[in-house]
């Protein structure tokens, strides 16, 4: 997992994730309708929307956990039906910290599990695997805690362990679904700063589903707003200029009608 340029570079010519007119229904209930989305290599995309807007369903479709009712999904240029290299996508699910606190695994053991996506189950792990697990824990600041049981950590530390487990697989993209749910509010800012650093230093593509729009806005490059379809997908700066203009219309001069230079009476 080589370090890249400290300043993340978005390659707009290369799509890691592509959705084209994707729809999904649970029976008669339409959850997503005609969704178009492209995530470029090196991007940091925040996906926002209300409860029931379809954000988690969208992520599950990208991960191949749900099959769309219609439309096309491509990962790294390949149709998802033929895509096999799932280790290129790291995933931290919603409420990942809701696990059996008595599960007797150390931090290092949990992170090493992330290497089995590369090695395959029932394969012996190598020195390289252990070195990559160490690197992942160093990247999230938890190498000193490697010998502790996961259940003894705080919620924020536990979530960082799950990020390290995903990083240990050497992914090109990291997808997180509401990662700060259950995390102490005081450390949520540090958590988002960690994601930003991983995006910049590793040139890791990050896709983050969140309700925490304010914190996300200080970290992400782009935002996609979902309500059955994606009705907005622009830079974070454009998003906040637009929402500010709609909330405070009188802060902006009214458009001038008529021809320029006409005299008043």
C-alpha positions in Angstrom: 0.0 0.0 0.0 2.4 2.7 -1.2 2.1 6.3 0.0 1.3 8.8 -2.7 1.5 12.5 -3.1 0.5 14.2 0.2 -2.0 16.2 -1.9 -4.7 13.9 -3.3 -5.0 14.0 -7.0 -8.4 13.1 -8.6 -8.2 11.4 -11.9 -11.3 12.4 -13.7 -10.5 10.2 -16.6 -10.7 7.0 -14.5 -13.9 5.9 -12.8 -13.7 3.5 -9.9 -17.5 3.2 -9.5 -20.1 3.9 -12.2 -23.9 3.6 -11.9 -26.0 4.1 -14.9 -29.8 4.5 -14.6 -29.9 2.2 -11.6 -33.2 1.4 -9.9 -34.1 -0.8 -7.0 -37.4 -1.8 -5.4 -38.4 -3.9 -2.4 -41.6 -5.4 -3.9 -43.8 -2.5 -4.8 -41.7 0.0 -2.9 -39.3 1.9 -5.1 -36.1 2.8 -3.1 -33.9 4.0 -5.9 -34.9 5.3 -9.4 -32.7 6.1 -12.4 -29.5 6.8 -10.3 -26.5 8.0 -12.3 -23.2 8.3 -10.4 -19.5 8.2 -11.2 -16.8 8.2 -8.6 -13.3 9.1 -9.9 -10.0 7.7 -8.6 -8.7 9.7 -5.7 -12.0 11.4 -4.9 -13.5 11.9 -1.5 -17.3 11.8 -1.9 -19.8 12.4 0.8 -23.3 10.8 0.2 -26.0 12.6 2.2 -29.8 12.3 2.4 -32.6 11.8 4.9 -33.7 8.5 6.5 -35.1 6.2 3.9 -33.6 8.1 1.0 -31.8 5.0 -0.3 -28.2 5.8 0.8 -27.5 2.4 2.4 -29.3 0.6 -0.5 -27.1 2.4 -2.9 -23.9 1.3 -1.1 -25.1 -2.3 -0.9 -25.7 -2.3 -4.7 -22.1 -1.0 -5.3 -20.8 -3.8 -3.0 -22.8 -6.5 -4.9 -24.9 -7.2 -1.8 -28.1 -6.2 -3.6 -28.9 -6.6 -7.3 -30.5 -3.6 -9.0 -33.9 -4.0 -10.5 -32.6 -2.3 -13.6 -29.6 -0.4 -14.8 -25.8 -1.0 -15.0 -23.1 -1.1 -12.3 -19.4 -1.0 -13.2 -16.4 -1.3 -10.9 -13.0 -0.4 -12.2 -14.4 -0.5 -15.7 -15.9 -4.0 -15.3 -19.5 -5.0 -15.1 -20.3 -5.9 -11.5 -21.6 -9.4 -12.6 -18.1 -10.3 -13.8 -16.1 -8.3 -11.2 -14.0 -10.6 -9.0 -11.3 -8.4 -7.4 -13.3 -7.4 -4.3 -10.2 -6.8 -2.2 -9.8 -3.5 -4.2 -12.8 -2.2 -2.2 -12.6 -1.8 1.5 -15.9 -1.6 3.4 -16.7 -0.4 6.9 -20.4 -1.0 7.5 -22.9 0.9 9.6 -22.6 0.2 13.3 -19.5 -1.9 12.8 -18.8 -1.6 16.5 -21.9 -3.5 17.4 -20.2 -6.9 17.9 -19.8 -9.3 20.8 -17.5 -7.4 23.2 -16.5 -10.7 24.7 -15.1 -12.0 21.3 -11.5 -13.0 22.3 -9.6 -11.2 19.5 -6.8 -8.7 19.9 -6.6 -5.6 17.8 -3.8 -7.1 15.7 -5.7 -10.3 15.1 -8.8 -8.4 13.9 -6.7 -6.4 11.5 -5.0 -9.5 10.1 -8.4 -10.8 9.1 -8.4 -8.1 6.5 -5.6 -10.0 4.7 -7.6 -13.1 4.0 -9.4 -11.2 1.1 -6.0 -11.3 -0.6 -4.7 -14.6 0.6 -7.9 -16.6 0.7 -9.4 -18.4 3.7 -7.4 -21.2 5.3 -4.2 -19.9 3.9 -1.2 -19.2 6.1 -0.4 -15.5 6.6 3.1 -14.3 5.6 5.5 -11.8 7.0 4.3 -9.4 4.3 0.7 -9.8 5.7 1.9 -9.0 9.2 3.9 -6.0 8.0 0.9 -4.6 6.1 -1.3 -5.1 9.2 1.2 -3.2 11.2 1.3 -0.4 8.6 -2.5 -0.2 8.7 -2.6 0.1 12.5 0.1 2.8 12.3 -1.9 4.7 9.8 -4.9 4.8 12.2 -2.7 5.4 15.3 -3.4 2.1 17.0 -0.2 0.1 16.7 0.5 0.6 20.5 -2.9 -1.0 21.2 -2.2 -4.0 19.1 -2.2 -6.5 21.9 -5.4 -5.3 23.6 -8.8 -7.0 23.2 -11.1 -5.2 20.9 -13.9 -5.2 23.5 -11.7 -3.2 25.9 -11.4 -0.3 23.4 -13.6 2.8 23.2 -16.2 3.0 20.4 -14.0 5.4 18.4 -10.9 3.1 18.7 -13.0 0.1 17.7 -14.1 1.8 14.6 -10.5 2.7 13.7 -9.7 -1.0 14.1 -12.3 -1.8 11.4 -10.8 0.9 9.2 -7.4 -0.6 9.7 -8.8 -4.1 8.8 -10.1 -2.7 5.6 -6.8 -0.9 4.8 -4.8 -4.1 5.5 -6.4 -5.6 2.3 -4.7 -2.9 0.2 -7.9 -1.4 -1.3 -8.0 1.3 -3.9 -11.3 2.6 -2.5 -12.8 2.7 1.0 -16.6 2.8 1.5 -18.0 3.7 4.9 -21.7 3.7 5.9 -22.4 6.1 8.8 -19.0 5.3 10.5 -19.5 7.7 13.4 -22.7 6.0 14.7 -21.9 4.9 18.2 -18.7 6.8 18.3 -18.1 9.4 21.0 -19.0 12.9 19.7 -15.8 14.3 21.1 -13.7 12.1 18.8 -15.9 12.3 15.7 -13.8 15.3 14.3 -10.6 13.3 14.7 -12.3 10.4 12.8 -13.1 12.6 9.9 -9.6 14.1 9.9 -8.2 10.5 9.7 -10.3 9.8 6.6 -9.1 13.0 5.0 -5.5 12.1 5.7 -5.9 8.6 4.2 -7.4 10.2 1.1 -4.5 12.6 0.7 -1.5 10.5 1.8 -2.6 7.2 0.3 -4.5 8.6 -2.6 -7.3 6.4 -1.4 -10.7 7.0 -2.9 -13.2 7.5 -0.1 -17.0 7.2 -0.3 -18.7 8.2 2.9 -22.4 7.9 3.8 -23.2 10.3 6.6 -25.8 12.5 8.3 -23.0 14.7 9.7 -23.0 17.2 6.8 -21.1 19.9 8.7 -18.1 17.8 9.5 -18.1 16.0 6.2 -18.1 19.4 4.4 -14.7 20.3 5.9 -13.2 17.0 4.7 -14.8 15.8 1.5 -14.2 17.1 -2.1 -17.7 16.3 -3.5 -21.2 15.7 -2.2 -24.0 13.7 -3.7 -27.5 14.2 -2.3 -29.8 11.2 -2.5 -33.6 11.0 -2.3 -34.5 7.9 -4.4 -32.3 9.5 -7.1 -29.2 11.7 -7.0 -30.5 15.2 -7.4 -27.2 16.9 -6.7 -23.6 15.9 -7.3 -21.1 18.7 -7.2 -18.1 20.0 -5.2 -18.7 20.7 -1.5 -18.0 24.4 -2.1 -20.7 24.6 -4.8 -23.1 22.7 -2.5 -22.8 25.2 0.3 -22.9 28.2 -1.9 -26.2 26.8 -3.3 -27.7 26.0 0.1 -26.6 29.4 1.4 -28.2 31.2 -1.5 -31.5 29.3 -1.1 -31.5 30.0 2.7 -30.6 33.7 2.4 -31.9 34.9 -1.0 -31.6 38.6 0.0 -27.9 38.3 0.5 -27.6 38.3 -3.3 -28.4 41.1 -5.7 -31.5 40.8 -7.7 -31.0 40.2 -11.5 -31.1 43.3 -13.7 -33.8 43.4 -16.3 -33.9 45.4 -19.5 -30.9 46.6 -21.6 -27.8 47.9 -20.0 -27.3 51.7 -20.0 -31.0 52.6 -20.1 -31.8 55.9 -18.3 -34.1 56.0 -15.4 -37.1 58.3 -15.1 
